[in-house]
Amino acid sequence: MPDFLERIAEAEARSRDLETQLSDPDVGKQQGAIEKIGKRLGALRPLIETGEKYKAAVAELADAKAMLDDDDPEMQELARDDLERLEALVPELEGELRVLLTPKDPNDEKNAIFEIRAGTGGDEAALFAADLFRMYTRYAEELGWRIDVLSSSESAQGGFKEVIASISGTDVFSRFKYEKGVHRVQRVPATESQGRIHTSTVTVAVMPEAEEVDVEIKNEDLRIDVMRAGGPGGQSVNTTDSAVRITHLPTGLIVQCQDEKSQHKNKAKAMTVLRSRLYDAEQERLAAERSSERRSQVGTGERSEKIRTYNFPQSRVTDHRAGVTLHKLDQVMAGEMEELLNAVHSNIAAAQEGEVAPGGGAPS
């Protein structure tokens, strides 16, 4: 177990040092210095506040254990009640601290590009892809984040064969980066007449949205084709050459966008996706150099490869990395993802410290 008290003390010392700098008249004369120091203080605040709660809980726990030796039976009973509460609270706070103490990914503050695709399961997989997109959308909306669909391909039953969207807000990529992988659903499809449970999969890719300064794309490396948009559109969407397909010649990456009636808007959206894919590919390449065993982002979409299972008959959602199961599937699908995401982040942070292996013991 890491020495949380020592790490908290280090953060408190950094905070005091920064506050001293803020009161230094010479620092105030330096352009942008106050703002930078204020931002660093703000970043430390959640750690320090959680640290205060943790220190108080640890101290209370020690007192409660000492009270068990008291001669007064009533005091012993009070101690036992406190022990039960504190023995649950301390590990919970340790999980929060573990996440807060994890070294910050330089991409954490970026917006995110989501690519959700139906995998194994045909129409049912496409319908669940739409369900997942609504789940993420509702969670993002609760946080005041903006969702912009960049490209989509609907199925005949009203689901999504594929949907690509950007989500903009504060630390979006940080919150969603562990959602990448295969999501498995077990439920009775609306078209199933005999009530049999079907298993389908959806792949989710999450990439930091790259800015122009992050990736250099040369015009001569692009082939841009315009064409008439296909699929349901109505009005002018199918009668003008508004769809845009961009091919990145050095890598062979192809991005197509046709959701907008404007060719220029479709091109801008396609470039956003291309830039983010290229940036993500470079990040993956660098990570692979550090770890030869790094797995690919979404695998093949087969049923056996999964990070999470959504079991509708049992109203159960199981994250196989965090080893956590929640029997509140309706709430999660409605966008109430906080408890689930917190568990995933805490478990992965612990695994990165070498304390535990991800997953383990979760129902499949």
Protein Blocks (a to p, Z undefined) as FASTA:
>chain_A
ZZfklmmmmmmmmmmmmmmmmmpmklmmpghklmmmmmmmmmmmmmmmmmmmmmmmmmmm
mmmmmmmmpmblklmmmmmmmmmmmmmmmmmmmmmmmmmmpccdfklmpccddddddfeh
ijmlmmmmmmmmmmmmmmmmmnopacddfbdcddfkopafbdcdddddehklmmmmmmgc
cdddddddfklmnopacdddddddddddddfklpccdfklpccdddddedjebjjllmcc
fbccdddfknopacddfkbmblklmmmmmmmmmmmmmmmmmmmmmmmmmomkbccfklno
paklcfbdcdfklopacdfklopacddfkmmmnopamlmmmmmmmmmmmmmnomacgeeh
iaZZ
